Structure formats: C-alpha cells, structure tokens
C-alpha cells in the first residue's frame, strides 16, 4: 500500500474516470501513467477501485434504463407482456456481452503480457482514432436505439472484445461498430455505455475477493470516489458533446498522444 500515495491515487482516478468513457482508451492511459511513474506497480486495491468506481458511475447514470429493464422483465414473466426494453434491448445487451466475456475470461492474462507497454499502444491509438473519425464522418445515421437488433448487438459485441487490447478503447470500438451499422451518434454512444455495464459487472465479480480484502484501505476509497465522480460527469457531458459535434477532436487527441509517446520513448533511450 506504500507503493503509491493518496495524491497519485486521485490523479489515476481522474484518468480512469475520464478515459474509460471517452473513446481514448483507459487501459492505454493507465499503462502510460504507470510508465511515467517509473514502472511502479499499482496496488491491487487501487486497480480494483478505479474500475469499481467507473462501473458505479455507469450504473447510476443509466439507472432508469436498468430499472426499466427489470420492470419490463417482470411484466414479461408475470403477464407475458412484450416491450422494446425487455424483448429487444435486454436480449441485445446479453448477446452483445458474450464475445468480450469469452475473450476476457480466457485471454485477458495473455493480452496483458503481450500488450502491457506504452509502445504496444501506439498503433491501436492512432489507427482507431482515424477510423473513428472516418466512420463518424461518412457512416449513415438511419437507426435509433429502438431499431437495434440481435445481429447488430452481436457484431458490436465483437468490436467490444477487440477493445481488450490496450489502446483500442472499449467505447471507441463499440461506437465505431454501432456507427458502421447505421446507428445515430447518440444511439451508438448510449448502446456502447449500456453494453459496457455487464462487462464491468463481470469484472467486479471476478475481483470480489480483492474488493473484500481492501475495503479498509484509504487508497481504495480514493480510487472509487474520484473515478466515480469524474466518470459520471464524463458520461453526462460526452453525450451532450457528441449530440452537437463530431469525433474529430478525439481522433486528433489520439494521434497527438501517439506521437508524444513515440517521442518520449525515443528520447528515453
């Protein structure tokens, strides 16, 4: 627990809270932060707390969706009542979560061993940024959230599985997937965030032992609190932003960050 201080934990909470939901890759930013801290390893309680905080932010922000899903499922079971939320959206979220769950369960450790270095994030950061901008600029916007189907959800789920590679960005990949399939920007972003909830919940379950072991640590509470607050407001203002503007600023940011990392790595030797 002495590996990192409270201030550093708060800074990492800010990084996680913002980059988890913006299409800029939280894993890449945390890898870079770790590298800038001279390779100092994050304590387990902080790593768990950062992701628990962003999961809580996602759950709280979209609480009305999840409450509606629960109510719709109850009505479907009790009265055989069909609704979009229970009969289309919920199955779509389940199907869309399967690819990332499978890849994450069987391959997450291998992916971390191969890609856990700033250099490995350069190509994903740059290429996904360019693709995000091009797809957003030229893909049709013909479908809202209510038009999403099971096939659409599965294909977007495949892009979410690809985002386990640091530098890709879970939100970036799923937004690209949604836009390719014709979803409007806001619908693509909302489905991306809703689809991320089951995956983050599964990760929280896998880390349940770590959570229970570190609930007394100040670092744990700093990580949870800061990543939750920053994550919540990032979701709110990001949805407002993309309703009016393009993804160009995020593409430029990704390209600029890639160039900065390459410069720093080149001058570090």
N, C-alpha and C positions, 0 to 999 in steps of 0.2 A: 504494500500500500504506500510505501515511501518512494516508489518509482516516479510518481507524478504528484504535483501539488494541486491545491484547490483551484488556483487561477488557471492552470493548464487544463484542468478538467472542464472548467467553464468554457474556455476557448474551444475545446473539442466538442462540447455540447452545442455551441453555436454552429460550428462547421457541420456536424451531423444533422442538426435541425433544419438547416437551410439546404444542404446539398442532397439530403435524402429525397426531397420532393421536387426540387428544381432539376431539369434534365442535364445535370453536370457531373453526376456520379459521386455519391457519398464515399464509396469504398476507395476510389482513387484519391479523394481529398484526405481521407484518414491515413492512407499509405504515405502520401506526401508529407502530411503533418508528422507522422512517425519518423520519416527520414530526416526532416528538418530538426527533429528532437534527438538527432544523432543515433537513431535506431532504438531509442529507449522503448521497451515494450509497454503497451497499455496494460494496466491491471485488468484482470478478468471482470471485476465488478464494474469497471468503467465501460468496458466494451458492451457488457450486458445492459447497463443502464442507458447508454446512448441509444441503443435500438429499442429498448423498452419505452423510452420517452417519446420517440417518433411514432411508435405503434400507438401509444396512448393518444397522441395528437391526432392521428388519423381516425381513430375510433371516436373521439369526442367530436371532431369536426363533422364527420358523416354519421353522427348518432341517429339522425332522423331517418336516414336510409336504412340503417341496420334495425332500428325499431320497427320500421315499416315492413322489412323483410320478415322479422319474427312474427309480427301480427298477420301478415299475409300468409305465411306458412301455417299458422294456427287456424286461420279461416279455411285454408285449403284442406287441411286434415279434418277439421271439425264439420265443415259444411260443403266440402268439395267445391269451393269457390275459387275460380281461376282469376288471376290478376297478373299484370305485367311484372310486378315486383317479385311475386312468388313463383310464377310459372315460367318466366323468361330470364329476369335479371339474376335471381339466385342460382338457377342451374348454370347460367353462363359464367358466373363467378367460380362455381365449383369446378367446372370443366376447364376454365382458363387457368386455374391454380395448379392443375395436375402436372404439367411439364416442369415448372420450377420446383415443385415439391420432389419430384423424382430425381432431377439433376442435383438439387441441393442435398438431398439425403445421401445419395450415392457418390457424388463427385465434388462436394464442397471442399474437402481437405486437399484433394489433388489440385483443384483450381487455385487454392490459396498458395500451395507450394510452388506452382508454376508462375503465377502472375503477381505475387506479392513483392513488387519492386516498382519504384517510380518509372523506370524505363519501359516496363511492360504496359503501362497505361497510356503511353504516347499515341500509338496508332489507334486504339479504340476511342480515345478522347477526341482526336482530330477527325477521324472518319465519321463517327456517329454525329458529330456536330454538323458536318457538311450535309450528311444525309437528312438530318432533322430539318435543316433549313430548306433543302430542295424539295423534300416531301411536303412540307408545310406550304411552300410557295406554289406547288403545281398539282398536288393531290386534290381530287374533288371533295366538296363538302356537301354530301347529299343525305346523310343519315344522322339522326339524333340518337340519344341513348336508348330510346324505346324501340329502335329498329335493329338493335344488335342481336345477332343470332348465336346459336351454339358453335357453328363453324367459325364465325368471327372471333368468338371468345377463345376458342382453342388456338387459332392462329396468333392472336395477341399473346396468349399464354406461352407460345413458343418463343416469342421475342423476349418475354419476361425471363425465361430460362437462360437465354443468351446473356442477359444482364448480370448473371453471376460472375462474369468476367469483369474484374475491376477496370473502370474507365468507360464501360459501355453506358451505364446508368439505367436503373430499372424503369424510372419514369420516362426517360428519353426513349428507350427501346419500345415500351408499350404505347407511348404516344405515336411514335413512328408507325407501329403496327396498326393502330386504330385509324390514323390518317390515310394510310395506304388502302385500307378497306372502306374508305369513304366517310368516316365519322367526322362530324364537325369538330372544330378545335376544343370547345368546351366539353363536348361529349367524350372526346378521346381522353382528355385530362381527367375528367371525373371517373371514367371507367378504369383508367390507369390507377388512380388512387384507391378505388374500391377493390380492384383486383389485388392490390398490394396488401390489403388488410389480412386476408387469410394466410398469406405467406409470412408476414411479420408475426402473426399469432402462432404459427407453427414454429417459427424460430424462438419465440418466447417460451413455448412449451419445452423445446429441446434444451433451453437454458434455465429451466425451472430450478434445477439444483443450484446453479450459480447464483440465481436471484435469492434463494432462501439462505444461502451462506453469507451474503454480503449486505443484507438489509440494514446492518448496524454501521456500515461504513459511510462517512461523510462524502467520500468521492462518489459513491453510488447515488446519493440523493442529489448531489450537484449535477451529475450526468443526466439523471432522469428529469429534473426540473428544468434545466436550461434547454435540453433538446426538445422537451415537450412544448415549452413556451415558444421557442423560435420556430419549431416545426408547425405549430398551429397557425401562427401568423403568416408563415411562408405559404402554406396551403391557401389561406384566405386571399392573400394579395396576388399570388401567382395566378389563380383562377380569374381574378379581376383583370390582371395584366394581359393574359392571352386572349381574353374576350375582345380586346381592342388592338393588340399589336401582334407582330409575327414573332417567330422563334429566332430571328436573326441574331439578336443580342446574345443568346445562349450559344449559338454556333460560333460567334466571334470570341466569346469568352473561352470556349473550349479550345479553339485554335491558339488563342493567346496564351492560355495556361500550358498547352503542349509545347509551345515554343519556349516558354520560360523554364519549364522543367528540363528541356533539352539543353538550354544554355547553362543552367545550374549544374547539371550532370557533367557537361563537357568541361566546365571550369573547376569541378571538384577533383579532377584527376591531374 
